[in-house]
Amino acid sequence: MNAPRVEINYCTQCRWLLRAAWLAQEILTTFEVEMGEVALVPGTGGVFTISLNGKLIYSRKEEGRFPEAKEIKQLIRDRIAPDKFLGHSDRKDNVA
């Protein structure tokens, strides 16, 4: 079985490399055992998408906003390691 691969496609015109790199670091730190690769793919036209094993899991254009690291970690976890506890990323916002 191949290790999971995340691809972050970001807009160079918008200068979103640092945002993409930070998110890549968050993913690699969280899934250091499970993850095979995180690729940063330069693009244009305001693109900021995240794919897991070739399947789109997040699009800034479709959602109308940038993703929170927490939600990307949860989306990835649910697909590659459903039993993995994400610590503070698993907490619900409405828990006192």
C-alpha positions in Angstrom: 0.0 0.0 0.0 1.3 3.4 -0.9 1.7 6.1 1.8 -0.8 9.0 1.6 0.1 12.0 -0.5 -1.3 15.5 0.1 -1.0 18.2 -2.6 -1.5 21.8 -1.8 -2.0 23.9 -4.9 -1.5 27.6 -4.1 -1.5 30.9 -6.1 2.0 32.5 -6.6 0.4 35.7 -7.8 -1.4 36.1 -4.5 1.8 35.2 -2.5 0.2 32.3 -0.7 3.4 30.2 -0.5 3.9 30.8 3.2 0.3 29.9 4.0 0.7 26.7 2.0 4.1 25.9 3.6 2.7 26.4 7.1 -0.2 24.1 6.4 2.2 21.5 5.0 4.3 21.7 8.1 1.1 21.2 10.3 0.1 18.1 8.3 3.6 16.6 8.4 3.9 17.2 12.1 0.5 15.7 12.9 0.8 12.7 10.5 4.6 12.1 10.8 4.1 8.3 10.8 1.1 8.0 8.4 2.0 10.6 5.7 4.2 9.7 2.7 4.4 13.1 1.1 3.1 16.7 1.1 3.7 18.5 -2.2 3.5 22.3 -2.7 2.3 23.0 -6.3 2.5 26.6 -7.5 -0.4 27.9 -9.5 -2.2 31.1 -10.5 -5.6 32.6 -10.6 -6.3 32.6 -6.8 -6.1 28.9 -6.5 -5.8 27.3 -3.0 -6.8 23.6 -3.0 -5.9 20.6 -1.0 -6.0 17.1 -2.4 -5.4 13.8 -0.7 -4.3 10.9 -3.0 -5.5 12.8 -6.0 -9.0 13.6 -4.6 -10.0 17.2 -3.8 -10.7 17.6 -0.1 -10.7 21.4 0.2 -11.1 24.3 -2.2 -10.8 28.0 -1.1 -13.0 29.0 -4.0 -15.8 26.6 -3.2 -15.7 27.3 0.6 -15.2 31.1 0.2 -12.4 31.1 2.8 -9.1 29.6 3.7 -9.2 26.4 5.7 -8.3 26.1 9.3 -5.5 23.7 10.1 -7.8 21.9 12.5 -10.4 21.1 9.8 -7.7 19.9 7.3 -6.2 17.6 9.9 -9.7 16.2 10.6 -10.4 15.7 6.9 -7.1 13.9 6.4 -7.4 11.9 9.6 -10.9 10.7 8.7 -9.6 9.3 5.5 -6.2 7.8 6.4 -6.2 7.1 10.2 -9.8 7.3 11.6 -8.7 6.1 15.1 -6.0 8.7 15.5 -6.6 11.2 18.3 -5.7 14.8 17.2 -5.4 16.3 20.7 -6.7 19.8 20.8 -7.8 19.6 17.2 -10.4 17.1 18.2 -12.0 19.4 20.8 -15.4 20.9 19.9 -15.7 24.6 19.9 -18.8 24.5 22.1 -17.3 22.5 24.9 -16.8 24.4 28.1 
